[in-house]
Amino acid sequence: MRGVLFDLDGVLTPTADVHMAAWSRLFTRFLEDQGVSPAYSEADYFQYIDGKPRYDGVRSLLASRGIQLPDGDPTDAPERNTVCGLGNRKNEAFNETLAESGVTPYPGSIEFLDYVVAAGLAVAVVTSSRNGEKTLAAAGIRGRFEIVVDGLLSAERGLAGKPAPDTYELGAALLGLDAAQCVVVEDAHSGIQAGRAGNFGLVLGVDRGVGTQTLLDAGADVVVTDLHELLPNVETEAGE
């Protein structure tokens, strides 16, 4: 392998927890106001939202409850009951928490990043989040990555979000590599599906709560609970 493509939230940083809290705040209240059951739960996050672009996550959750809303526009105010309005409402909650609490990268992920970079592998971040740059900066690791494919760049280029492989394919291309030469590192069901759909050389799952078997069933070749576990055994065929 010659390149490693890292997802961000839940792989490099524990911001998946911040996202989960923001989604819960949004949909617990919204479903209550709509008189719709069942109530929002953590399982909804993993099944309908995790790893997807923000507005796709809104659509998926709403569809699970049989709710139809107009898409609206990305400039919609957070108070509007449109897909974009709800997504923007969630984003406000995320940004408030990030500003208040900051974020510290997973130590094991940074150790793994150091290891593969020292071995001569190219690295990039591929995230569905439109807050990718902000999160990397808050975590103090923006300078570690020359290539960052985030939700803003994906939208600018008209790319389909995960579980489609398009964003990972762009990440590989920007590194000057093809899919077979790259490892995809993901914690989300939809991200694992993206790596498998793109026929990447290795799809590595990190189980931060979705479940090891779920990630394997989605197409992961290997699943760990922390990237530190790979350090003694990781293959570094940098000259391949």
FIKOLZA-1660 file (N, C-alpha, C; in steps of 0.1 Angstrom, whole numbers, plus 5000, padded with zeros to 4 digits):
% residues 240
   i   px   py   pz ch aa at
   1 5008 4988 5000  A  M  N
   1 5000 5000 5000  A  M CA
   1 5009 5013 5000  A  M  C
   2 5004 5023 4994  A  R  N
   2 5011 5035 4993  A  R CA
   2 5004 5047 4999  A  R  C
   3 4992 5046 5002  A  G  N
   3 4984 5057 5008  A  G CA
   3 4974 5053 5018  A  G  C
   4 4971 5062 5028  A  V  N
   4 4961 5059 5038  A  V CA
   4 4951 5071 5038  A  V  C
   5 4938 5068 5036  A  L  N
   5 4928 5078 5036  A  L CA
   5 4920 5076 5049  A  L  C
   6 4921 5087 5057  A  F  N
   6 4914 5086 5070  A  F CA
   6 4901 5094 5070  A  F  C
   7 4891 5087 5075  A  D  N
   7 4879 5095 5079  A  D CA
   7 4883 5103 5091  A  D  C
   8 4875 5113 5094  A  L  N
   8 4878 5122 5105  A  L CA
   8 4871 5119 5118  A  L  C
   9 4858 5122 5118  A  D  N
   9 4850 5121 5131  A  D CA
   9 4849 5106 5134  A  D  C
  10 4854 5102 5146  A  G  N
  10 4854 5089 5151  A  G CA
  10 4866 5080 5147  A  G  C
  11 4874 5085 5138  A  V  N
  11 4887 5079 5134  A  V CA
  11 4899 5086 5140  A  V  C
  12 4900 5099 5136  A  L  N
  12 4911 5107 5141  A  L CA
  12 4907 5115 5153  A  L  C
  13 4894 5119 5154  A  T  N
  13 4890 5127 5166  A  T CA
  13 4877 5122 5171  A  T  C
  14 4874 5123 5184  A  P  N
  14 4862 5118 5190  A  P CA
  14 4850 5128 5188  A  P  C
  15 4851 5135 5177  A  T  N
  15 4840 5145 5174  A  T CA
  15 4827 5137 5170  A  T  C
  16 4828 5124 5168  A  A  N
  16 4816 5117 5165  A  A CA
  16 4806 5118 5177  A  A  C
  17 4812 5119 5189  A  D  N
  17 4804 5120 5201  A  D CA
  17 4796 5134 5201  A  D  C
  18 4804 5144 5196  A  V  N
  18 4798 5157 5195  A  V CA
  18 4787 5158 5185  A  V  C
  19 4789 5151 5174  A  H  N
  19 4779 5150 5163  A  H CA
  19 4767 5143 5169  A  H  C
  20 4769 5132 5176  A  M  N
  20 4758 5124 5181  A  M CA
  20 4749 5132 5190  A  M  C
  21 4756 5140 5199  A  A  N
  21 4748 5148 5208  A  A CA
  21 4740 5158 5201  A  A  C
  22 4746 5164 5191  A  A  N
  22 4739 5175 5183  A  A CA
  22 4727 5169 5176  A  A  C
  23 4729 5157 5170  A  W  N
  23 4718 5151 5163  A  W CA
  23 4706 5147 5173  A  W  C
  24 4710 5142 5184  A  S  N
  24 4700 5139 5194  A  S CA
  24 4692 5151 5199  A  S  C
  25 4699 5162 5201  A  R  N
  25 4693 5174 5205  A  R CA
  25 4683 5179 5195  A  R  C
  26 4687 5177 5182  A  L  N
  26 4678 5181 5171  A  L CA
  26 4666 5173 5170  A  L  C
  27 4668 5159 5169  A  F  N
  27 4657 5151 5165  A  F CA
  27 4648 5146 5177  A  F  C
  28 4653 5146 5189  A  T  N
  28 4645 5144 5201  A  T CA
  28 4634 5154 5201  A  T  C
  29 4637 5166 5200  A  R  N
  29 4628 5177 5201  A  R CA
  29 4619 5177 5189  A  R  C
  30 4624 5176 5177  A  F  N
  30 4617 5177 5165  A  F CA
  30 4606 5166 5164  A  F  C
  31 4610 5153 5167  A  L  N
  31 4600 5142 5166  A  L CA
  31 4589 5144 5177  A  L  C
  32 4593 5149 5189  A  E  N
  32 4583 5152 5199  A  E CA
  32 4573 5162 5194  A  E  C
  33 4578 5173 5188  A  D  N
  33 4569 5184 5183  A  D CA
  33 4560 5179 5172  A  D  C
  34 4565 5169 5164  A  Q  N
  34 4557 5164 5153  A  Q CA
  34 4547 5153 5158  A  Q  C
  35 4549 5149 5170  A  G  N
  35 4540 5138 5175  A  G CA
  35 4543 5125 5169  A  G  C
  36 4555 5123 5165  A  V  N
  36 4559 5111 5157  A  V CA
  36 4567 5101 5166  A  V  C
  37 4564 5088 5165  A  S  N
  37 4571 5078 5172  A  S CA
  37 4577 5068 5163  A  S  C
  38 4587 5060 5166  A  P  N
  38 4593 5060 5180  A  P CA
  38 4602 5072 5182  A  P  C
  39 4605 5074 5195  A  A  N
  39 4614 5086 5198  A  A CA
  39 4628 5083 5192  A  A  C
  40 4635 5094 5191  A  Y  N
  40 4649 5093 5186  A  Y CA
  40 4658 5085 5196  A  Y  C
  41 4666 5077 5190  A  S  N
  41 4676 5069 5199  A  S CA
  41 4689 5069 5193  A  S  C
  42 4699 5064 5200  A  E  N
  42 4713 5063 5196  A  E CA
  42 4714 5054 5184  A  E  C
  43 4705 5043 5184  A  A  N
  43 4705 5034 5172  A  A CA
  43 4702 5041 5159  A  A  C
  44 4693 5051 5160  A  D  N
  44 4690 5059 5148  A  D CA
  44 4702 5065 5142  A  D  C
  45 4711 5070 5151  A  Y  N
  45 4723 5077 5146  A  Y CA
  45 4731 5067 5137  A  Y  C
  46 4734 5055 5143  A  F  N
  46 4742 5046 5136  A  F CA
  46 4735 5040 5123  A  F  C
  47 4722 5039 5124  A  Q  N
  47 4715 5033 5112  A  Q CA
  47 4713 5043 5101  A  Q  C
  48 4710 5055 5104  A  Y  N
  48 4705 5064 5094  A  Y CA
  48 4714 5076 5091  A  Y  C
  49 4723 5080 5100  A  I  N
  49 4730 5092 5099  A  I CA
  49 4745 5091 5098  A  I  C
  50 4751 5082 5106  A  D  N
  50 4765 5081 5108  A  D CA
  50 4773 5080 5094  A  D  C
  51 4782 5089 5093  A  G  N
  51 4791 5089 5081  A  G CA
  51 4785 5096 5068  A  G  C
  52 4773 5100 5068  A  K  N
  52 4767 5105 5057  A  K CA
  52 4768 5121 5057  A  K  C
  53 4768 5127 5045  A  P  N
  53 4767 5142 5045  A  P CA
  53 4754 5146 5053  A  P  C
  54 4756 5158 5059  A  R  N
  54 4746 5162 5068  A  R CA
  54 4731 5162 5063  A  R  C
  55 4729 5167 5051  A  Y  N
  55 4715 5168 5046  A  Y CA
  55 4710 5154 5043  A  Y  C
  56 4719 5145 5038  A  D  N
  56 4715 5131 5035  A  D CA
  56 4711 5124 5048  A  D  C
  57 4718 5127 5059  A  G  N
  57 4714 5122 5072  A  G CA
  57 4700 5126 5077  A  G  C
  58 4697 5139 5074  A  V  N
  58 4684 5144 5078  A  V CA
  58 4673 5137 5070  A  V  C
  59 4676 5135 5057  A  R  N
  59 4666 5129 5048  A  R CA
  59 4664 5114 5052  A  R  C
  60 4675 5107 5055  A  S  N
  60 4674 5093 5059  A  S CA
  60 4666 5091 5072  A  S  C
  61 4668 5100 5082  A  L  N
  61 4661 5099 5095  A  L CA
  61 4646 5102 5093  A  L  C
  62 4644 5112 5085  A  L  N
  62 4630 5116 5083  A  L CA
  62 4622 5105 5076  A  L  C
  63 4629 5099 5066  A  A  N
  63 4623 5088 5058  A  A CA
  63 4619 5076 5067  A  A  C
  64 4628 5074 5077  A  S  N
  64 4626 5063 5086  A  S CA
  64 4613 5064 5094  A  S  C
  65 4608 5077 5096  A  R  N
  65 4596 5080 5103  A  R CA
  65 4585 5084 5094  A  R  C
  66 4587 5082 5081  A  G  N
  66 4576 5086 5071  A  G CA
  66 4573 5100 5070  A  G  C
  67 4583 5109 5073  A  I  N
  67 4581 5123 5073  A  I CA
  67 4587 5129 5060  A  I  C
  68 4580 5137 5053  A  Q  N
  68 4584 5144 5041  A  Q CA
  68 4585 5159 5044  A  Q  C
  69 4596 5165 5041  A  L  N
  69 4598 5179 5042  A  L CA
  69 4604 5184 5029  A  L  C
  70 4601 5197 5025  A  P  N
  70 4609 5202 5014  A  P CA
  70 4623 5203 5016  A  P  C
  71 4632 5202 5006  A  D  N
  71 4646 5202 5008  A  D CA
  71 4650 5216 5013  A  D  C
  72 4644 5226 5007  A  G  N
  72 4648 5240 5010  A  G CA
  72 4662 5243 5004  A  G  C
  73 4669 5251 5010  A  D  N
  73 4682 5256 5004  A  D CA
  73 4693 5256 5015  A  D  C
  74 4705 5254 5012  A  P  N
  74 4716 5254 5022  A  P CA
  74 4717 5267 5030  A  P  C
  75 4711 5278 5024  A  T  N
  75 4711 5291 5032  A  T CA
  75 4699 5292 5041  A  T  C
  76 4690 5282 5042  A  D  N
  76 4679 5283 5051  A  D CA
  76 4683 5285 5065  A  D  C
  77 4675 5294 5072  A  A  N
  77 4677 5296 5086  A  A CA
  77 4675 5283 5094  A  A  C
  78 4682 5281 5105  A  P  N
  78 4680 5269 5113  A  P CA
  78 4666 5267 5118  A  P  C
  79 4658 5278 5119  A  E  N
  79 4645 5277 5124  A  E CA
  79 4635 5271 5114  A  E  C
  80 4639 5270 5102  A  R  N
  80 4630 5265 5091  A  R CA
  80 4629 5250 5092  A  R  C
  81 4616 5245 5090  A  N  N
  81 4614 5230 5090  A  N CA
  81 4616 5225 5076  A  N  C
  82 4628 5226 5070  A  T  N
  82 4631 5220 5058  A  T CA
  82 4643 5211 5060  A  T  C
  83 4647 5203 5051  A  V  N
  83 4658 5194 5052  A  V CA
  83 4671 5202 5055  A  V  C
  84 4673 5213 5048  A  C  N
  84 4684 5221 5050  A  C CA
  84 4683 5229 5063  A  C  C
  85 4672 5234 5066  A  G  N
  85 4670 5241 5079  A  G CA
  85 4673 5232 5091  A  G  C
  86 4668 5219 5091  A  L  N
  86 4671 5210 5102  A  L CA
  86 4686 5207 5102  A  L  C
  87 4692 5205 5090  A  G  N
  87 4707 5203 5090  A  G CA
  87 4715 5214 5096  A  G  C
  88 4710 5226 5092  A  N  N
  88 4717 5238 5098  A  N CA
  88 4715 5240 5112  A  N  C
  89 4703 5236 5117  A  R  N
  89 4701 5236 5132  A  R CA
  89 4710 5227 5139  A  R  C
  90 4712 5215 5134  A  K  N
  90 4721 5205 5139  A  K CA
  90 4736 5211 5139  A  K  C
  91 4739 5218 5128  A  N  N
  91 4753 5223 5127  A  N CA
  91 4756 5234 5137  A  N  C
  92 4746 5242 5140  A  E  N
  92 4747 5252 5151  A  E CA
  92 4751 5246 5164  A  E  C
  93 4744 5235 5167  A  A  N
  93 4746 5228 5180  A  A CA
  93 4760 5222 5180  A  A  C
  94 4764 5216 5169  A  F  N
  94 4778 5211 5168  A  F CA
  94 4789 5221 5170  A  F  C
  95 4787 5233 5163  A  N  N
  95 4797 5243 5164  A  N CA
  95 4798 5249 5178  A  N  C
  96 4786 5251 5185  A  E  N
  96 4786 5256 5198  A  E CA
  96 4794 5247 5208  A  E  C
  97 4792 5234 5206  A  T  N
  97 4799 5224 5215  A  T CA
  97 4814 5224 5212  A  T  C
  98 4817 5224 5199  A  L  N
  98 4831 5224 5195  A  L CA
  98 4839 5236 5201  A  L  C
  99 4832 5248 5200  A  A  N
  99 4838 5260 5205  A  A CA
  99 4840 5260 5220  A  A  C
 100 4830 5255 5227  A  E  N
 100 4830 5254 5241  A  E CA
 100 4841 5244 5247  A  E  C
 101 4841 5233 5240  A  S  N
 101 4849 5221 5246  A  S CA
 101 4861 5218 5239  A  S  C
 102 4863 5222 5226  A  G  N
 102 4874 5218 5218  A  G CA
 102 4874 5203 5215  A  G  C
 103 4885 5198 5210  A  V  N
 103 4886 5184 5207  A  V CA
 103 4901 5180 5208  A  V  C
 104 4903 5168 5213  A  T  N
 104 4916 5162 5214  A  T CA
 104 4916 5149 5205  A  T  C
 105 4926 5148 5196  A  P  N
 105 4926 5136 5188  A  P CA
 105 4928 5123 5196  A  P  C
 106 4924 5112 5190  A  Y  N
 106 4926 5099 5197  A  Y CA
 106 4941 5096 5197  A  Y  C
 107 4948 5094 5209  A  P  N
 107 4962 5092 5209  A  P CA
 107 4966 5080 5200  A  P  C
 108 4959 5069 5200  A  G  N
 108 4962 5058 5192  A  G CA
 108 4962 5061 5177  A  G  C
 109 4953 5070 5173  A  S  N
 109 4952 5073 5159  A  S CA
 109 4964 5082 5155  A  S  C
 110 4969 5091 5164  A  I  N
 110 4980 5099 5161  A  I CA
 110 4993 5090 5160  A  I  C
 111 4994 5081 5169  A  E  N
 111 5005 5071 5168  A  E CA
 111 5005 5064 5155  A  E  C
 112 4994 5059 5151  A  F  N
 112 4993 5052 5138  A  F CA
 112 4996 5061 5126  A  F  C
 113 4991 5074 5127  A  L  N
 113 4994 5084 5117  A  L CA
 113 5009 5086 5116  A  L  C
 114 5016 5088 5127  A  D  N
 114 5030 5090 5128  A  D CA
 114 5037 5078 5122  A  D  C
 115 5033 5066 5125  A  Y  N
 115 5039 5054 5120  A  Y CA
 115 5039 5053 5105  A  Y  C
 116 5027 5055 5099  A  V  N
 116 5025 5053 5084  A  V CA
 116 5033 5064 5077  A  V  C
 117 5033 5076 5082  A  V  N
 117 5040 5087 5076  A  V CA
 117 5055 5084 5076  A  V  C
 118 5060 5080 5088  A  A  N
 118 5074 5076 5089  A  A CA
 118 5078 5065 5079  A  A  C
 119 5068 5056 5076  A  A  N
 119 5071 5045 5067  A  A CA
 119 5070 5050 5052  A  A  C
 120 5067 5062 5050  A  G  N
 120 5067 5068 5036  A  G CA
 120 5054 5067 5029  A  G  C
 121 5043 5064 5036  A  L  N
 121 5030 5064 5030  A  L CA
 121 5024 5078 5029  A  L  C
 122 5017 5081 5019  A  A  N
 122 5010 5094 5017  A  A CA
 122 4997 5093 5025  A  A  C
 123 4992 5104 5031  A  V  N
 123 4980 5104 5039  A  V CA
 123 4970 5116 5035  A  V  C
 124 4958 5113 5037  A  A  N
 124 4947 5123 5034  A  A CA
 124 4936 5121 5043  A  A  C
 125 4928 5132 5045  A  V  N
 125 4915 5131 5052  A  V CA
 125 4904 5131 5043  A  V  C
 126 4894 5122 5044  A  V  N
 126 4882 5122 5036  A  V CA
 126 4870 5121 5045  A  V  C
 127 4863 5132 5047  A  T  N
 127 4852 5133 5056  A  T CA
 127 4839 5139 5050  A  T  C
 128 4828 5134 5054  A  S  N
 128 4815 5140 5049  A  S CA
 128 4812 5154 5055  A  S  C
 129 4819 5156 5066  A  S  N
 129 4816 5168 5074  A  S CA
 129 4820 5181 5066  A  S  C
 130 4811 5191 5067  A  R  N
 130 4814 5204 5062  A  R CA
 130 4822 5212 5072  A  R  C
 131 4824 5206 5084  A  N  N
 131 4832 5212 5094  A  N CA
 131 4846 5206 5095  A  N  C
 132 4850 5199 5084  A  G  N
 132 4863 5192 5085  A  G CA
 132 4875 5200 5088  A  G  C
 133 4876 5212 5081  A  E  N
 133 4888 5220 5083  A  E CA
 133 4887 5226 5097  A  E  C
 134 4876 5230 5102  A  K  N
 134 4874 5236 5115  A  K CA
 134 4878 5225 5126  A  K  C
 135 4873 5213 5124  A  T  N
 135 4876 5202 5134  A  T CA
 135 4891 5199 5134  A  T  C
 136 4897 5198 5122  A  L  N
 136 4912 5195 5122  A  L CA
 136 4920 5206 5129  A  L  C
 137 4916 5218 5126  A  A  N
 137 4923 5230 5133  A  A CA
 137 4921 5229 5148  A  A  C
 138 4908 5227 5152  A  A  N
 138 4906 5226 5167  A  A CA
 138 4914 5215 5173  A  A  C
 139 4916 5204 5166  A  A  N
 139 4923 5193 5172  A  A CA
 139 4938 5195 5170  A  A  C
 140 4943 5206 5163  A  G  N
 140 4957 5209 5162  A  G CA
 140 4964 5200 5152  A  G  C
 141 4957 5194 5143  A  I  N
 141 4963 5184 5133  A  I CA
 141 4961 5188 5119  A  I  C
 142 4956 5200 5116  A  R  N
 142 4954 5204 5102  A  R CA
 142 4967 5204 5094  A  R  C
 143 4978 5208 5100  A  G  N
 143 4991 5208 5093  A  G CA
 143 4996 5194 5090  A  G  C
 144 4990 5184 5095  A  R  N
 144 4995 5170 5092  A  R CA
 144 4990 5165 5079  A  R  C
 145 4981 5172 5072  A  F  N
 145 4975 5167 5060  A  F CA
 145 4975 5177 5049  A  F  C
 146 4982 5174 5038  A  E  N
 146 4982 5183 5027  A  E CA
 146 4968 5182 5019  A  E  C
 147 4962 5170 5019  A  I  N
 147 4950 5168 5012  A  I CA
 147 4939 5166 5022  A  I  C
 148 4928 5174 5021  A  V  N
 148 4916 5172 5029  A  V CA
 148 4904 5173 5019  A  V  C
 149 4897 5162 5019  A  V  N
 149 4884 5162 5011  A  V CA
 149 4873 5162 5021  A  V  C
 150 4866 5174 5022  A  D  N
 150 4855 5175 5032  A  D CA
 150 4842 5177 5024  A  D  C
 151 4831 5180 5032  A  G  N
 151 4818 5181 5027  A  G CA
 151 4817 5193 5018  A  G  C
 152 4824 5204 5021  A  L  N
 152 4824 5216 5012  A  L CA
 152 4830 5213 4998  A  L  C
 153 4842 5207 4998  A  L  N
 153 4848 5203 4985  A  L CA
 153 4839 5194 4978  A  L  C
 154 4834 5184 4984  A  S  N
 154 4825 5174 4978  A  S CA
 154 4813 5181 4971  A  S  C
 155 4807 5190 4978  A  A  N
 155 4796 5198 4972  A  A CA
 155 4800 5206 4961  A  A  C
 156 4812 5213 4962  A  E  N
 156 4817 5221 4951  A  E CA
 156 4819 5213 4938  A  E  C
 157 4823 5200 4940  A  R  N
 157 4826 5192 4929  A  R CA
 157 4814 5183 4925  A  R  C
 158 4803 5184 4932  A  G  N
 158 4791 5177 4928  A  G CA
 158 4793 5162 4931  A  G  C
 159 4800 5158 4941  A  L  N
 159 4803 5144 4943  A  L CA
 159 4792 5138 4952  A  L  C
 160 4788 5126 4950  A  A  N
 160 4779 5118 4958  A  A CA
 160 4786 5115 4971  A  A  C
 161 4779 5116 4982  A  G  N
 161 4785 5113 4995  A  G CA
 161 4785 5098 4998  A  G  C
 162 4792 5095 5009  A  K  N
 162 4792 5081 5014  A  K CA
 162 4778 5076 5016  A  K  C
 163 4774 5064 5012  A  P  N
 163 4782 5052 5009  A  P CA
 163 4788 5051 4995  A  P  C
 164 4785 5061 4986  A  A  N
 164 4792 5061 4973  A  A CA
 164 4807 5063 4975  A  A  C
 165 4815 5058 4966  A  P  N
 165 4830 5059 4968  A  P CA
 165 4836 5071 4963  A  P  C
 166 4828 5081 4958  A  D  N
 166 4834 5092 4951  A  D CA
 166 4844 5100 4959  A  D  C
 167 4841 5103 4971  A  T  N
 167 4850 5112 4979  A  T CA
 167 4863 5105 4982  A  T  C
 168 4863 5092 4985  A  Y  N
 168 4875 5085 4987  A  Y CA
 168 4883 5084 4974  A  Y  C
 169 4876 5082 4963  A  E  N
 169 4883 5082 4950  A  E CA
 169 4890 5095 4947  A  E  C
 170 4883 5106 4951  A  L  N
 170 4890 5119 4949  A  L CA
 170 4902 5120 4958  A  L  C
 171 4901 5116 4970  A  G  N
 171 4912 5116 4979  A  G CA
 171 4924 5109 4974  A  G  C
 172 4922 5097 4969  A  A  N
 172 4933 5089 4963  A  A CA
 172 4939 5096 4951  A  A  C
 173 4930 5101 4942  A  A  N
 173 4935 5108 4930  A  A CA
 173 4943 5120 4934  A  A  C
 174 4939 5128 4944  A  L  N
 174 4947 5140 4948  A  L CA
 174 4961 5136 4954  A  L  C
 175 4962 5124 4958  A  L  N
 175 4975 5119 4963  A  L CA
 175 4983 5113 4951  A  L  C
 176 4977 5112 4939  A  G  N
 176 4984 5106 4928  A  G CA
 176 4984 5091 4928  A  G  C
 177 4974 5085 4935  A  L  N
 177 4973 5071 4936  A  L CA
 177 4960 5066 4931  A  L  C
 178 4959 5053 4928  A  D  N
 178 4946 5047 4925  A  D CA
 178 4941 5039 4937  A  D  C
 179 4928 5035 4936  A  A  N
 179 4922 5029 4948  A  A CA
 179 4929 5017 4953  A  A  C
 180 4934 5009 4945  A  A  N
 180 4941 4996 4949  A  A CA
 180 4953 4999 4957  A  A  C
 181 4959 5011 4956  A  Q  N
 181 4971 5014 4964  A  Q CA
 181 4968 5020 4977  A  Q  C
 182 4955 5022 4981  A  C  N
 182 4952 5029 4993  A  C CA
 182 4944 5021 5003  A  C  C
 183 4946 5024 5016  A  V  N
 183 4938 5019 5027  A  V CA
 183 4928 5030 5030  A  V  C
 184 4915 5025 5032  A  V  N
 184 4905 5034 5037  A  V CA
 184 4903 5031 5052  A  V  C
 185 4903 5041 5061  A  V  N
 185 4901 5039 5075  A  V CA
 185 4888 5046 5079  A  V  C
 186 4879 5038 5084  A  E  N
 186 4865 5043 5087  A  E CA
 186 4859 5037 5099  A  E  C
 187 4850 5044 5106  A  D  N
 187 4843 5039 5117  A  D CA
 187 4828 5038 5114  A  D  C
 188 4823 5043 5103  A  A  N
 188 4809 5043 5100  A  A CA
 188 4805 5033 5090  A  A  C
 189 4794 5027 5091  A  H  N
 189 4788 5017 5082  A  H CA
 189 4789 5022 5068  A  H  C
 190 4784 5035 5066  A  S  N
 190 4784 5040 5052  A  S CA
 190 4797 5043 5047  A  S  C
 191 4807 5046 5055  A  G  N
 191 4821 5048 5050  A  G CA
 191 4827 5035 5046  A  G  C
 192 4825 5024 5054  A  I  N
 192 4830 5011 5050  A  I CA
 192 4824 5007 5037  A  I  C
 193 4811 5009 5035  A  Q  N
 193 4805 5006 5022  A  Q CA
 193 4812 5014 5011  A  Q  C
 194 4815 5026 5013  A  A  N
 194 4822 5035 5003  A  A CA
 194 4835 5029 4999  A  A  C
 195 4843 5024 5009  A  G  N
 195 4856 5019 5006  A  G CA
 195 4855 5006 4999  A  G  C
 196 4845 4998 5002  A  R  N
 196 4843 4985 4995  A  R CA
 196 4838 4987 4981  A  R  C
 197 4829 4997 4979  A  A  N
 197 4823 5000 4966  A  A CA
 197 4834 5005 4956  A  A  C
 198 4844 5012 4962  A  G  N
 198 4855 5017 4954  A  G CA
 198 4866 5008 4951  A  G  C
 199 4865 4995 4957  A  N  N
 199 4876 4985 4955  A  N CA
 199 4889 4990 4959  A  N  C
 200 4890 4996 4971  A  F  N
 200 4902 5000 4977  A  F CA
 200 4910 4988 4982  A  F  C
 201 4923 4990 4982  A  G  N
 201 4932 4979 4986  A  G CA
 201 4930 4973 4999  A  G  C
 202 4926 4981 5009  A  L  N
 202 4922 4975 5022  A  L CA
 202 4912 4985 5028  A  L  C
 203 4901 4979 5034  A  V  N
 203 4891 4987 5041  A  V CA
 203 4892 4983 5056  A  V  C
 204 4897 4993 5064  A  L  N
 204 4900 4991 5078  A  L CA
 204 4889 4998 5086  A  L  C
 205 4882 4990 5094  A  G  N
 205 4872 4995 5103  A  G CA
 205 4877 4998 5117  A  G  C
 206 4872 5009 5123  A  V  N
 206 4875 5012 5137  A  V CA
 206 4862 5012 5144  A  V  C
 207 4860 5003 5153  A  D  N
 207 4847 5002 5160  A  D CA
 207 4846 5011 5172  A  D  C
 208 4839 5022 5170  A  R  N
 208 4837 5032 5180  A  R CA
 208 4823 5031 5186  A  R  C
 209 4816 5020 5183  A  G  N
 209 4802 5019 5188  A  G CA
 209 4792 5012 5179  A  G  C
 210 4795 5012 5166  A  V  N
 210 4786 5007 5156  A  V CA
 210 4785 4992 5157  A  V  C
 211 4796 4986 5161  A  G  N
 211 4797 4971 5162  A  G CA
 211 4806 4965 5152  A  G  C
 212 4815 4956 5157  A  T  N
 212 4825 4950 5148  A  T CA
 212 4818 4942 5137  A  T  C
 213 4808 4934 5140  A  Q  N
 213 4802 4926 5130  A  Q CA
 213 4795 4934 5120  A  Q  C
 214 4789 4945 5124  A  T  N
 214 4782 4954 5114  A  T CA
 214 4792 4960 5104  A  T  C
 215 4804 4963 5109  A  L  N
 215 4815 4968 5100  A  L CA
 215 4820 4957 5091  A  L  C
 216 4821 4945 5096  A  L  N
 216 4826 4934 5087  A  L CA
 216 4815 4931 5077  A  L  C
 217 4802 4931 5081  A  D  N
 217 4791 4929 5072  A  D CA
 217 4791 4939 5061  A  D  C
 218 4795 4952 5064  A  A  N
 218 4794 4963 5054  A  A CA
 218 4806 4962 5044  A  A  C
 219 4816 4954 5048  A  G  N
 219 4827 4952 5038  A  G CA
 219 4841 4954 5044  A  G  C
 220 4842 4956 5057  A  A  N
 220 4856 4959 5062  A  A CA
 220 4864 4946 5061  A  A  C
 221 4877 4947 5058  A  D  N
 221 4886 4936 5058  A  D CA
 221 4891 4933 5072  A  D  C
 222 4893 4943 5080  A  V  N
 222 4898 4941 5093  A  V CA
 222 4891 4952 5102  A  V  C
 223 4888 4948 5115  A  V  N
 223 4882 4958 5124  A  V CA
 223 4890 4958 5137  A  V  C
 224 4893 4970 5142  A  V  N
 224 4900 4971 5155  A  V CA
 224 4891 4981 5163  A  V  C
 225 4894 4982 5176  A  T  N
 225 4888 4991 5184  A  T CA
 225 4896 5004 5186  A  T  C
 226 4909 5003 5183  A  D  N
 226 4918 5015 5183  A  D CA
 226 4929 5012 5173  A  D  C
 227 4933 5023 5166  A  L  N
 227 4944 5021 5156  A  L CA
 227 4957 5017 5162  A  L  C
 228 4959 5020 5175  A  H  N
 228 4971 5016 5182  A  H CA
 228 4974 5001 5181  A  H  C
 229 4963 4993 5180  A  E  N
 229 4964 4978 5180  A  E CA
 229 4972 4974 5167  A  E  C
 230 4972 4982 5157  A  L  N
 230 4979 4978 5144  A  L CA
 230 4993 4981 5144  A  L  C
 231 4998 4988 5153  A  L  N
 231 5012 4993 5152  A  L CA
 231 5023 4981 5151  A  L  C
 232 5022 4971 5159  A  P  N
 232 5032 4960 5159  A  P CA
 232 5031 4952 5146  A  P  C
 233 5019 4952 5139  A  N  N
 233 5017 4943 5128  A  N CA
 233 5015 4949 5114  A  N  C
 234 5014 4963 5114  A  V  N
 234 5010 4969 5102  A  V CA
 234 5020 4967 5091  A  V  C
 235 5016 4964 5079  A  E  N
 235 5025 4962 5068  A  E CA
 235 5027 4976 5061  A  E  C
 236 5040 4979 5058  A  T  N
 236 5043 4992 5053  A  T CA
 236 5051 4991 5040  A  T  C
 237 5044 4986 5030  A  E  N
 237 5051 4984 5017  A  E CA
 237 5051 4997 5009  A  E  C
 238 5059 5006 5015  A  A  N
 238 5060 5019 5009  A  A CA
 238 5065 5020 4995  A  A  C
 239 5073 5010 4992  A  G  N
 239 5079 5010 4979  A  G CA
 239 5071 5002 4968  A  G  C
 240 5059 4997 4973  A  E  N
 240 5051 4989 4963  A  E CA
 240 5046 4998 4952  A  E  C
% end
